[in-house]
Amino acid sequence: MGGDDKDGYYCSICGGIPPDRIKTKMIPVDGKDTGIDQLDWILSEVKKLNLASDAAITGELLKRTMALNYVPTKKKEAYGAALLAEYRKFLQESG
């Protein structure tokens, strides 16, 4: 791995993101595995809000996801459903 905190980290072989720095997780969106960058952070931040309604939770999940990832307008509803399902799994696993 090349680089440092000042210059940023990069793979010294290919120049891309080093494998240990990748924070992208795959979730099924509309039947296709889709990478969501910083998903664990997104889920934990929304959990801190202690929201009760699915609509509010989905809105916050989408807001954070769209700030860090490309979400096609036509697939926004599918992303919201997939993120909500992932959020529910996250809550069960984290207790």
Backbone as CSV, one residue per row, in Angstrom:
resi,resn,N_x,N_y,N_z,CA_x,CA_y,CA_z,C_x,C_y,C_z
1,MET,0.865,-1.177,0.000,0.000,0.000,0.000,0.899,1.223,0.000
2,GLY,0.554,2.205,-0.818,1.301,3.445,-0.876,0.513,4.569,-0.247
3,GLY,1.164,5.714,-0.110,0.496,6.896,0.414,0.473,6.934,1.921
4,ASP,-0.098,7.998,2.441,-0.223,8.167,3.876,-1.457,9.022,4.167
5,ASP,-1.640,9.387,5.442,-2.811,10.185,5.802,-2.842,11.522,5.073
6,LYS,-1.670,12.081,4.794,-1.585,13.381,4.137,-1.945,13.286,2.652
7,ASP,-1.359,12.310,1.960,-1.556,12.165,0.514,-2.721,11.271,0.146
8,GLY,-3.235,10.516,1.093,-4.275,9.536,0.806,-3.652,8.173,0.559
9,TYR,-4.436,7.139,0.689,-3.944,5.781,0.518,-4.289,5.267,-0.870
10,TYR,-3.383,4.534,-1.450,-3.586,3.962,-2.769,-2.761,2.694,-2.886
11,CYS,-3.146,1.833,-3.789,-2.431,0.594,-4.050,-1.148,0.940,-4.805
12,SER,-0.020,0.470,-4.304,1.248,0.777,-4.959,1.426,0.007,-6.263
13,ILE,0.566,-0.990,-6.499,0.656,-1.771,-7.739,-0.243,-1.166,-8.817
14,CYS,-1.514,-0.941,-8.500,-2.449,-0.471,-9.534,-2.870,0.983,-9.373
15,GLY,-2.611,1.577,-8.224,-2.996,2.966,-7.991,-4.423,3.141,-7.505
16,GLY,-5.181,2.049,-7.385,-6.567,2.105,-6.927,-6.666,2.071,-5.409
17,ILE,-7.865,1.856,-4.930,-8.108,1.766,-3.489,-7.541,0.447,-2.978
18,PRO,-6.744,0.475,-1.910,-6.238,-0.775,-1.338,-7.395,-1.605,-0.772
19,PRO,-7.332,-2.924,-0.909,-8.430,-3.776,-0.428,-8.814,-3.552,1.026
20,ASP,-7.854,-3.239,1.895,-8.178,-3.039,3.306,-8.866,-1.698,3.572
21,ARG,-8.967,-0.859,2.569,-9.623,0.445,2.711,-11.013,0.486,2.079
22,ILE,-11.426,-0.584,1.425,-12.733,-0.616,0.767,-13.822,-0.786,1.811
23,LYS,-14.780,0.087,1.786,-15.883,0.065,2.751,-17.221,-0.184,2.058
24,THR,-17.186,-0.817,0.898,-18.385,-1.065,0.114,-18.941,-2.447,0.436
25,LYS,-20.226,-2.505,0.711,-20.912,-3.779,0.947,-21.953,-3.976,-0.133
26,MET,-22.200,-5.218,-0.458,-23.181,-5.556,-1.485,-24.516,-5.920,-0.836
27,ILE,-25.598,-5.330,-1.354,-26.942,-5.700,-0.934,-27.794,-5.871,-2.197
28,PRO,-28.813,-6.716,-2.124,-29.676,-6.872,-3.299,-30.643,-5.694,-3.444
29,VAL,-30.569,-5.032,-4.583,-31.493,-3.943,-4.912,-32.209,-4.347,-6.185
30,ASP,-33.503,-4.534,-6.078,-34.308,-4.916,-7.238,-33.765,-6.186,-7.901
31,GLY,-33.318,-7.128,-7.059,-32.844,-8.421,-7.555,-31.404,-8.467,-8.022
32,LYS,-30.673,-7.346,-7.927,-29.274,-7.320,-8.367,-28.380,-6.872,-7.223
33,ASP,-27.278,-7.598,-7.012,-26.328,-7.176,-5.990,-25.767,-5.814,-6.357
34,THR,-25.830,-4.894,-5.396,-25.430,-3.514,-5.613,-24.501,-3.081,-4.489
35,GLY,-23.397,-2.447,-4.837,-22.447,-1.971,-3.835,-22.890,-0.652,-3.240
36,ILE,-22.878,-0.596,-1.907,-23.202,0.635,-1.180,-21.987,0.997,-0.333
37,ASP,-21.353,2.114,-0.662,-20.187,2.569,0.089,-20.615,3.084,1.460
38,GLN,-19.847,2.728,2.473,-20.062,3.178,3.855,-21.395,2.709,4.446
39,LEU,-21.868,1.550,4.029,-23.172,1.072,4.486,-23.225,0.896,6.005
40,ASP,-22.182,0.340,6.593,-22.195,0.157,8.053,-22.329,1.494,8.774
41,TRP,-21.629,2.503,8.290,-21.714,3.832,8.897,-23.121,4.400,8.735
42,ILE,-23.675,4.262,7.541,-25.031,4.758,7.267,-26.033,4.124,8.227
43,LEU,-25.970,2.810,8.370,-26.899,2.098,9.242,-26.748,2.526,10.697
44,SER,-25.513,2.654,11.160,-25.300,3.025,12.564,-25.723,4.468,12.837
45,GLU,-25.524,5.361,11.865,-25.956,6.743,12.048,-27.483,6.855,12.124
46,VAL,-28.175,6.108,11.292,-29.639,6.145,11.321,-30.155,5.504,12.610
47,LYS,-29.492,4.473,13.073,-29.900,3.831,14.329,-29.858,4.825,15.490
48,LYS,-28.866,5.694,15.498,-28.723,6.693,16.564,-29.908,7.652,16.640
49,LEU,-30.639,7.793,15.537,-31.771,8.718,15.496,-33.008,8.182,16.213
50,ASN,-33.047,6.867,16.476,-34.184,6.239,17.175,-35.522,6.563,16.518
51,LEU,-35.578,6.447,15.220,-36.808,6.731,14.485,-37.771,5.558,14.587
52,ALA,-39.071,5.852,14.585,-40.070,4.801,14.762,-40.714,4.357,13.450
53,SER,-40.960,5.281,12.546,-41.701,4.916,11.337,-40.772,4.457,10.219
54,ASP,-41.249,3.491,9.445,-40.477,2.988,8.311,-40.189,4.087,7.301
55,ALA,-41.145,4.986,7.108,-40.959,6.075,6.137,-39.823,6.999,6.567
56,ALA,-39.769,7.336,7.851,-38.710,8.215,8.355,-37.350,7.525,8.280
57,ILE,-37.316,6.250,8.635,-36.073,5.482,8.579,-35.581,5.394,7.137
58,THR,-36.477,5.050,6.228,-36.114,4.935,4.814,-35.611,6.266,4.277
59,GLY,-36.253,7.348,4.643,-35.829,8.675,4.204,-34.417,9.005,4.646
60,GLU,-34.113,8.700,5.902,-32.773,8.978,6.425,-31.725,8.053,5.803
61,LEU,-32.090,6.793,5.588,-31.169,5.863,4.931,-30.845,6.344,3.516
62,LEU,-31.869,6.749,2.790,-31.666,7.234,1.428,-30.846,8.523,1.400
63,LYS,-31.130,9.419,2.317,-30.406,10.691,2.361,-28.906,10.458,2.513
64,ARG,-28.536,9.598,3.445,-27.118,9.320,3.677,-26.502,8.509,2.526
65,THR,-27.271,7.561,2.010,-26.778,6.748,0.904,-26.531,7.606,-0.327
66,MET,-27.453,8.488,-0.626,-27.330,9.334,-1.816,-26.202,10.360,-1.683
67,ALA,-25.829,10.702,-0.460,-24.711,11.621,-0.262,-23.374,10.959,-0.608
68,LEU,-23.325,9.619,-0.515,-22.069,8.894,-0.711,-22.074,7.969,-1.926
69,ASN,-23.229,7.742,-2.518,-23.378,6.782,-3.608,-24.322,7.332,-4.670
70,TYR,-24.169,6.821,-5.880,-25.110,7.181,-6.942,-26.352,6.306,-6.807
71,VAL,-27.510,6.937,-6.748,-28.788,6.235,-6.696,-29.625,6.745,-7.870
72,PRO,-29.875,5.888,-8.857,-30.689,6.330,-9.994,-32.092,6.733,-9.537
73,THR,-32.589,7.827,-10.065,-33.902,8.334,-9.682,-34.985,7.273,-9.842
74,LYS,-34.953,6.532,-10.939,-35.966,5.509,-11.194,-35.878,4.339,-10.221
75,LYS,-34.753,4.177,-9.553,-34.558,3.052,-8.626,-34.593,3.485,-7.160
76,LYS,-34.933,4.738,-6.915,-34.913,5.257,-5.544,-35.805,4.448,-4.608
77,GLU,-36.991,4.087,-5.058,-37.916,3.303,-4.228,-37.332,1.915,-3.942
78,ALA,-36.729,1.286,-4.949,-36.122,-0.035,-4.773,-34.937,0.045,-3.813
79,TYR,-34.140,1.096,-3.926,-33.025,1.295,-2.992,-33.553,1.472,-1.577
80,GLY,-34.615,2.260,-1.430,-35.191,2.478,-0.109,-35.660,1.185,0.534
81,ALA,-36.328,0.340,-0.239,-36.800,-0.948,0.283,-35.625,-1.846,0.663
82,ALA,-34.602,-1.869,-0.170,-33.426,-2.704,0.106,-32.673,-2.199,1.336
83,LEU,-32.534,-0.900,1.448,-31.851,-0.327,2.612,-32.624,-0.576,3.897
84,LEU,-33.947,-0.467,3.832,-34.764,-0.730,5.015,-34.636,-2.192,5.444
85,ALA,-34.638,-3.105,4.485,-34.461,-4.527,4.809,-33.091,-4.763,5.445
86,GLU,-32.075,-4.117,4.918,-30.717,-4.252,5.468,-30.639,-3.634,6.862
87,TYR,-31.338,-2.538,7.066,-31.393,-1.882,8.368,-32.019,-2.797,9.410
88,ARG,-33.092,-3.472,9.042,-33.739,-4.408,9.972,-32.804,-5.547,10.354
89,LYS,-32.065,-6.064,9.378,-31.068,-7.109,9.672,-29.994,-6.573,10.598
90,PHE,-29.559,-5.368,10.333,-28.535,-4.703,11.156,-28.998,-4.578,12.608
91,LEU,-30.257,-4.191,12.804,-30.796,-4.055,14.157,-30.826,-5.401,14.878
92,GLN,-31.212,-6.460,14.176,-31.260,-7.798,14.789,-29.863,-8.265,15.178
93,GLU,-28.887,-8.012,14.325,-27.524,-8.473,14.580,-26.832,-7.659,15.659
94,SER,-27.161,-6.357,15.744,-26.481,-5.499,16.716,-27.173,-5.453,18.061
95,GLY,-28.402,-5.955,18.104,-29.114,-6.042,19.361,-29.817,-4.857,19.799
